[in-house]
Amino acid sequence: MRRNLRWIPAFLALTTAFVLVQGCGEDTAVSPPTANNGGANNGNNAINNSTNNNGTTNNAVVNNGTSNNSTTNNGTVNNGTSNNGGGCTGTQTDCDGTCVELTSDEANCGACDRICPAGATCTNSDCACATDEVECSDACTNLANDPQHCGDCNTVCRTGAECISGDCQACATDLTECPDACANLATDTQHCGDCATQCPAAATCVSGDCVCPANQTDCGDACANLDSDMANCGTCGHGCPEGSVCTSGACVCPDTQVNCGDVCSNLANDPAHCGDCMRECRTGAECISGECQPCPATLTTCPDACANLADDPDHCGDCNTRCPTGSTCISGACVCPDNQVACTDACADLATDPTHCGDCGVQCRTGAECISGACQPCPADLTTCTDACANLADDPQHCGDCNTRCPAEATCVSGTCECPAGQEVCGQGNQRRCVDVVTNNENCGQCGNRCDRTFGTCVDSACQCDGGLDVCGTGGGTCADTTLDPNRCGDCTTTCDRDEFCDAGSCACRPGLTPNGNGTCVDLQTDPNNCGQLSNQCGNNNQPDSCRAGLCVDVNNGQCGGGLRECDNACVNRNTDPLNCGDCGRRCDVDEVCVEGNCRTYSPARGCDSCPCDTCGDRSCCGYPDAPGTAICVDGGNCP
């Protein structure tokens, strides 16, 4: 009981002192001493009462006898609450100086800088798209209606087309389906008049035609004012030289200068155009009054330059010696750095240089190291190919195996060459390339299906023909004139007989021949069994045996006269007769004509109804014999 009496006065005295000091000013605080029984707390907690500068009590807990003197700034009470570093409180975390909730922050979901895809939410530290969405290209999307991801990630609909229920829809009825867009060909500057025509910058598309602004001309890739455009001065593609201006459609150089093609030059002092355009002085020589001056006395006159042979790396020691890359010219000698040697075109450290390993020109595989002058094996995670250490999973030069090279546009993914979206790998070996089989004329609809190179166009994966020609052949690779082609007469499958030709889409006897009623054609001028008329047989009824010009005649020793020769009692011109071309009984094929005694292949002159015709190329453009208005292309240099 006495012990308690002693403690009470002491406590009252301290309390009185605390109150007196507190009343003296707001900036003074006194903390009573803490009883700790000789410095030991014996596991008990003591209360340290301090007052902040605004008179607010700061309650700090003292554990195990250790005093916790907590300082409060700006009048804020610190109640010993935990922080996760950087001054953050509660469940927040400091991410680059910002306090965030990792459980719900889309920019720091579960960890600092872990960003959720666009449209996703962060819930319990995990990014999640809505229930009807999936993640595609770092964004949440609905595959049922997103034209950029229609039915599957990265399946892109044409611009302007809708995605409904995961399928790209056809273009609206007032738009045209182009490979990349639904387009109004009357007004779309990217598809003006047709799917492939893009108007130049500044032009508009009016009724399917690209129209440049007033006073400007369509120069293909740009609308240009020909009066002032430096790249199209006077005419499209005519560029003015550097230093000039385009004035009223003419390139004008400043006074005292002349136009030297790509630059305006003063011929009096320009060493590149000294006295005349393109007359170039040696490097280092001056041009004075239009004359190239001799080299200075301290330099040597070399064919291309005035050179200091002592230190010029392009003329080291003499005019013809060029130092290797990396070396210097010292006192007329090429010197490589220490530990390197000159290897033709460069200085190399033979101990470590994989292009000159151990000796000049010894090249290690790409990706292999050179150590102590020896090429090292490929690393364990790479495959040893002839020319390189390769990762067959992603190396476009060695994709899947050492010998497979991807096309330039493709990437190697998991050992397979993958082209950009909408393209396929076509071709073999080094000819492989990425193509769009929807529009590619050489691979239309599928690899290797080539459209006609002259008149064919690949549209929506199918070959089409221009010029009124019909699509024929496997995959539509031939554009045929079925009105004139004897191998495709009237349609792609009908072939005429040898004695016929194709006339307006129907097989008919060749000009000069007559149908005999049994499916063949005869020449009434020469056929001894149908001489002059059907069934008139020479040799009967006391008639001579041979037929000439439609008359039965006698022939002596095979000489019919008039350049004709006798063939089985028929007097024929073996230079032009398709039934006896060059020799008796030699019949030309249906797609051949007889030219100077030789059967020559012909085909219709597609796109032309008269000669000359560009589509014949190096073949002769001729009229079909005795068929006016019919143009054909004939092999060789002569016509029948």
VODOKOL-984926 format. One record per residue (C-alpha): x, y, z. Coordinates in steps of 0.02 Angstrom, whole numbers, padded with zeros to 5 digits, always signed. Each point is the difference from the previous one (the first is absolute). Example, Ala and Ser with C-alpha at 12.3 -4.5 7.8 and 13.67 -1.06 7.14 Angstrom:
<sites>
+00615-00225+00390/+00069+00172-00033/
</sites>
This chain:
<sites>
+00000+00000+00000/+00143+00118+00034/+00073-00032-00170/-00160+00059-00082/-00007+00157+00103/+00172+00049-00059/-00047-00024-00183/-00156+00106+00006/+00085+00165+00049/+00133-00027-00129/-00131-00030-00133/-00098+00156+00052/+00157+00105-00006/+00042-00057-00174/-00178+00027-00057/+00004+00177+00067/+00162+00036-00088/-00072-00070-00163/-00152+00113+00013/+00105+00155+00039/+00115-00029-00145/-00145-00037-00117/-00073+00167+00041/+00160+00093-00040/-00010-00024-00188/-00056-00116-00138/+00176-00048-00053/+00059-00075+00167/-00038-00179+00050/+00056-00098+00153/-00007-00188+00016/+00000-00075+00173/+00135-00128+00035/-00053-00180-00020/+00018-00118+00145/+00098-00150-00054/+00056-00074+00165/+00185+00026-00025/-00001-00005-00191/-00092-00165-00015/-00181-00004-00054/-00021-00184+00041/-00107-00019-00154/-00121+00137+00049/-00043+00144-00116/+00021+00180+00057/-00092+00147-00075/+00103+00141-00077/-00109+00152-00011/+00068+00136-00112/-00094+00147-00069/+00016+00058-00181/+00018+00179-00049/-00186+00023-00016/-00036-00066+00173/-00054-00171-00064/+00052-00149+00102/+00113-00126-00088/-00019-00168+00083/+00150-00114-00034/+00020-00171+00078/+00161-00046+00089/+00042-00184-00010/+00123-00096+00109/+00053+00156+00090/+00057+00091-00156/-00063+00177-00022/-00084+00042-00167/+00018+00186-00029/-00110+00032-00148/+00004+00171-00086/-00157+00069-00081/+00015+00121-00148/-00130+00123-00060/-00113-00043+00144/-00035-00179-00061/-00024-00134+00132/+00101-00159-00025/-00087-00141+00091/+00132-00130-00045/-00097-00062-00154/+00102-00109-00120/+00055+00066-00170/+00071-00100-00146/+00145+00117-00036/+00004+00171-00080/-00128+00072+00117/-00146-00110-00063/-00127-00060+00129/-00113-00148+00023/+00001-00125-00146/+00078+00122-00124/+00169-00024-00083/+00125+00128-00062/+00018-00019-00192/+00126+00127-00065/-00051+00128+00131/-00188-00027-00015/-00103-00093+00131/-00111-00128-00086/-00115-00145+00043/+00076-00151-00091/-00164-00093+00021/-00100+00121-00107/+00115+00118-00097/-00008-00039-00190/+00172+00079-00025/+00080-00101+00141/-00104-00158+00016/+00080-00124+00120/+00170+00082-00025/+00071+00170-00043/-00009+00042-00187/-00105-00153-00042/-00127+00083-00116/-00167-00081-00037/-00060-00007-00182/-00110+00144-00056/-00177-00031+00062/+00052-00124+00135/-00025+00026+00187/+00118-00045+00141/-00087-00108+00130/+00094-00083+00142/+00165+00036-00089/-00054-00087-00162/-00044+00082-00167/-00165-00059-00069/-00101+00041-00157/-00189+00003+00004/-00086-00170-00013/-00043+00025-00185/+00175+00063-00047/+00173-00073-00028/+00173+00078-00003/+00066+00041-00174/+00155+00106-00032/+00005+00074+00176/-00185+00045+00000/-00164-00081+00051/-00115-00026-00148/-00164-00083-00046/+00038-00121-00143/-00183+00004-00050/-00002+00181-00057/+00178+00070-00007/+00050+00027-00184/+00184-00002+00052/-00019-00170+00085/-00150-00082-00082/-00028-00178+00057/+00183-00014+00048/+00143+00112+00056/+00078+00100-00144/-00132-00052-00127/-00029+00172-00077/-00154+00042-00102/+00011+00118-00147/-00006+00182+00050/-00184+00047+00005/-00063-00178+00019/-00093-00057+00156/+00039-00150+00110/-00159-00090+00050/-00001-00160+00103/+00185-00021-00034/-00013+00010-00190/+00057+00144-00111/-00150+00060-00098/-00009+00046-00182/+00017+00182-00046/-00155+00108-00009/-00087-00004-00169/+00057+00176-00044/+00184-00045+00032/+00124-00107-00095/+00096-00143+00082/+00184+00041-00018/+00134-00112+00079/+00026+00120+00145/-00160+00099+00013/-00181+00027-00046/+00020+00149-00114/-00104+00128-00091/+00097+00002-00163/-00078+00166-00047/+00069+00098+00149/+00131-00105+00093/+00174+00074-00029/+00080-00167+00048/-00107-00096-00127/-00048+00124-00135/-00087-00076-00151/+00066-00173+00045/+00072-00090+00150/+00182+00027-00049/+00003+00187-00039/+00059+00114+00140/-00012+00185-00030/+00152+00109+00033/+00009+00108+00155/-00112+00155-00009/-00108-00078-00136/-00183-00044+00018/-00096-00141-00082/-00143+00066-00106/-00111-00123-00092/+00140-00128+00002/+00136+00116-00064/+00143+00076+00101/-00013+00189-00011/+00139+00116+00056/-00036+00176+00064/-00011+00141-00126/+00168+00049-00079/+00075-00168+00049/+00040-00154-00105/-00013-00183+00047/+00181-00061+00000/-00035-00178+00055/+00048+00010+00183/-00038+00184+00027/-00099+00148-00062/+00125+00130-00058/+00002+00179-00058/+00112-00017-00153/+00040+00186+00005/+00086-00009+00169/+00022-00180+00059/+00185-00040+00018/-00030-00186-00027/-00118+00025-00149/+00056+00157-00087/-00083+00026-00169/-00042-00185-00015/-00031-00141+00123/+00161-00080+00061/+00114+00142-00055/+00096+00049+00156/+00100+00159+00016/+00182-00006+00056/+00057+00052+00173/+00014+00188+00017/-00126+00041-00136/-00182+00053+00007/-00145-00052-00110/-00071+00155-00082/-00140-00007-00128/+00038-00183-00031/+00188+00024-00027/+00146-00039+00116/+00098+00161+00025/+00174+00007+00079/+00068+00157+00084/+00103+00123-00103/+00179-00059-00038/-00057-00182+00018/-00056-00129-00127/-00109-00155+00012/+00111-00153+00012/-00139-00129+00012/-00014-00024+00188/+00078+00162+00060/+00023+00182-00046/+00186+00031-00020/+00122+00144-00024/+00112-00073-00135/+00136+00126+00042/+00040-00072+00172/-00095-00162+00029/+00127-00144+00003/-00143-00122-00036/-00050+00097-00157/+00154+00096-00052/-00020+00093-00164/-00138-00119-00052/-00133-00108+00083/+00068-00167+00064/+00181+00049-00029/+00069-00046+00170/+00168+00052+00071/+00106-00118+00104/-00047-00004+00184/+00100+00137+00083/+00028+00101-00158/-00075+00172-00025/-00105+00064-00145/+00052+00177-00050/-00078+00092-00147/-00073-00163-00063/+00167-00094+00000/+00053-00141+00117/+00162+00051+00085/+00151-00111+00029/+00017-00085+00169/+00089+00101+00135/+00187-00030+00007/-00015-00095+00165/-00118-00129-00075/+00019-00136-00132/-00105+00003-00158/-00101-00162-00004/-00132-00037-00134/-00144+00037+00118/+00074+00115+00133/+00138+00109+00064/+00068-00114+00136/+00124+00002+00144/+00073-00174-00023/+00070+00003+00176/-00168+00001+00091/-00142-00018-00127/-00083-00170+00033/-00072+00002-00178/+00172+00030-00077/+00125-00070+00125/+00179-00003-00064/-00059+00011-00180/-00155+00052-00097/-00073-00176-00013/+00012-00065+00179/-00156+00012+00108/+00019-00051+00182/-00117-00131+00077/-00144+00059+00109/+00061+00035+00176/+00179+00039-00048/+00092+00164-00014/+00129+00060-00124/+00163+00041+00090/+00153+00056-00097/-00073-00077-00158/-00040-00170+00077/-00168-00072+00054/+00008-00043+00185/-00132-00103+00093/-00025+00019+00188/+00097-00112+00118/-00052-00184-00002/-00082+00020-00171/+00055-00043-00176/-00052+00066-00169/-00125-00118-00084/-00026+00072-00174/-00140+00123+00041/+00010+00017+00189/+00110-00018+00153/-00045-00153+00101/+00043-00081+00166/+00025-00180-00056/-00024-00061+00178/-00179+00064+00019/-00068+00059-00169/-00131-00126-00062/+00023+00062-00179/+00188-00028+00006/+00024-00136+00131/+00179-00062+00012/+00037+00061-00175/-00065+00129-00122/-00159-00056-00087/-00040-00142+00120/-00180+00036+00047/-00093-00082+00143/-00183-00044-00012/-00116+00145+00039/-00029-00004+00187/+00159-00098+00042/+00143+00078+00096/+00183+00010-00046/+00111-00038+00151/+00189-00008-00009/-00011-00008-00188/-00119-00149-00006/-00184-00001-00048/-00102-00068+00145/-00145-00122-00011/-00175+00071-00001/-00079+00034+00171/-00102-00145+00069/-00167+00087-00032/+00037+00027-00186/+00011-00120-00147/+00159-00015-00103/-00043+00044-00179/+00124+00017-00142/+00005+00189+00006/-00062+00043+00174/-00043-00049+00177/-00189+00010-00013/-00155-00004+00109/-00111-00102-00115/-00154+00058+00095/+00013+00184-00047/+00142+00026-00126/-00078+00052-00167/+00158-00055-00091/-00007-00174+00077/-00183-00030+00045/-00039-00175+00061/+00159-00068-00080/+00166+00066-00063/-00055+00012-00182/-00168+00090+00013/+00007+00187-00029/-00159+00099+00029/-00057+00130-00127/+00056+00178+00036/-00172+00049+00066/-00021-00151+00113/+00052-00039+00178/+00051-00167+00073/-00117-00056+00139/+00029-00167+00086/+00098-00061-00151/-00130+00049-00129/+00006+00147-00120/-00150+00112+00030/-00052+00139-00119/-00092+00158+00051/-00187-00019+00026/-00091-00037-00162/+00153-00068-00090/+00070-00175-00035/+00172-00070-00037/+00010-00050-00184/+00143-00064-00107/+00148-00113+00032/+00175+00027+00066/+00067+00175-00023/-00154+00044-00103/-00115-00014+00152/-00093+00160+00040/-00154+00062+00092/-00146+00037-00114/-00182+00049+00016/-00088-00139-00096/-00155+00110-00008/+00084+00119-00124/+00166-00076-00056/+00001-00040-00187/+00136-00134+00018/-00087-00086+00147/-00185+00032-00019/-00108-00090+00128/+00142-00119+00038/+00188-00012-00022/+00055-00032-00180/-00166+00043-00082/+00055+00131-00127/-00121+00112-00092/+00029+00045-00183/+00151+00116+00001/-00067+00114-00138/-00186+00013+00030/-00026-00083+00170/-00037+00082+00168/-00023-00085+00168/-00157+00065+00087/-00064-00078+00161/+00110-00155-00024/-00064-00034-00178/+00078+00039-00168/-00098+00119-00110/+00034+00054-00179/+00001+00172-00078/-00045+00049-00178/-00154-00110-00016/+00103-00160+00008/-00061-00159+00086/+00081-00080+00152/+00066-00172-00050/+00130-00125+00057/+00037-00076+00170/-00037+00129+00133/-00048+00126-00133/+00180+00027-00055/-00039+00031-00185/-00100+00143-00074/-00067-00068-00165/-00084+00080-00149/-00132-00134-00023/-00061+00086-00158/+00163-00039-00094/+00100-00130+00099/-00013-00171-00088/+00049-00088+00163/-00136+00091+00099/-00135+00039-00126/-00160+00066+00076/+00051-00063+00171/+00155-00057+00093/-00013-00185-00048/-00048-00007-00185/+00143-00037-00123/-00028+00012-00187/+00061-00132-00125/+00159+00021-00100/-00090+00058-00156/-00102+00128+00099/+00027+00169+00081/-00101+00096+00130/-00115+00129-00076/-00102+00108+00120/+00001-00136+00131/-00046-00145-00115/+00110-00128-00087/-00010+00021-00189/+00099-00063-00149/+00161+00096-00029/-00018+00137-00130/+00006-00081-00173/-00068-00167+00062/-00178-00063-00014/-00096-00120+00115/-00033-00163-00092/-00147-00056+00106/+00089-00139+00094/+00089+00109+00130/+00156+00043-00099/+00052+00146-00107/+00064-00012-00179/+00088+00118-00121/-00108+00008-00158/+00148+00080-00089/+00118-00147+00023/-00093-00155+00064/-00013-00128-00145/-00151-00079+00088/-00091+00166+00015/+00068+00101-00143/-00094+00159-00031/-00150-00070+00093/-00039-00133+00129/+00013-00180-00062/+00071+00048-00169/+00136-00132-00011/+00138+00024-00129/+00040-00155-00102/-00182-00049-00019/-00100+00026-00156/+00157+00018-00105/+00059+00150+00105/+00186+00027+00032/+00064-00065+00169/+00064+00160+00083/-00091+00152+00070/+00068+00175-00026/-00093+00161+00035/-00162-00097+00009/+00025-00089-00166/+00053-00177-00040/+00162+00011-00098/+00141-00109-00062/+00162+00018+00095/+00168-00046-00075/+00133-00067+00116/-00080+00082+00153/+00019+00175-00072/-00162+00095+00014/+00076+00166-00059/-00018+00171+00080/+00106-00049+00151/-00120-00141+00046/+00052-00179+00036/-00100-00159-00018/-00047-00094+00159/-00111-00151-00028/-00076+00079-00156/-00025+00166+00090/+00094+00152-00064/+00047+00097+00156/+00114+00140+00062/+00104-00089+00130/+00063+00168+00066/-00172+00052+00063/-00118-00152-00003/-00035-00052+00184/-00051-00175-00065/+00163-00025-00096/+00125+00117+00086/+00176-00025-00065/-00040-00178-00055/-00145-00101-00062/-00120-00051+00139/+00084+00101+00136/-00148+00081+00089/+00025+00145+00120/-00079-00011+00172/-00155+00098+00040/+00103+00142+00079/+00126+00007-00145/+00008+00087-00168/+00113-00042-00146/+00140+00128-00023/+00126-00030-00140/-00025-00188+00011/+00009-00008+00190/-00141-00021+00125/+00010+00147+00121/-00098+00012+00163/-00118+00148+00013/-00119+00073+00129/-00127+00140-00008/+00075+00175+00019/-00090+00031+00164/-00064+00176+00020/+00031+00044-00184/-00105-00014-00158/+00139+00057-00117/+00189+00009-00011/+00116+00057+00074/-00044-00069+00171/+00108+00022+00155/-00063-00160+00081/+00087-00102-00136/+00167+00047+00077/+00142-00075-00104/-00122-00102-00105/-00063+00061-00168/-00169+00085-00008/-00089-00065-00156/-00173-00012-00074/-00075-00174-00004/+00013-00065-00179/-00155+00050-00100/-00092+00061+00157/-00002+00190-00005/-00012+00090+00168/+00079-00142+00097/+00169+00035+00082/+00110-00143+00062/+00173-00014+00078/+00112-00122-00094/+00162-00080+00058/+00152+00050-00103/+00031+00156-00100/-00116-00023-00150/-00185-00005-00036/-00094-00130-00107/
</sites>
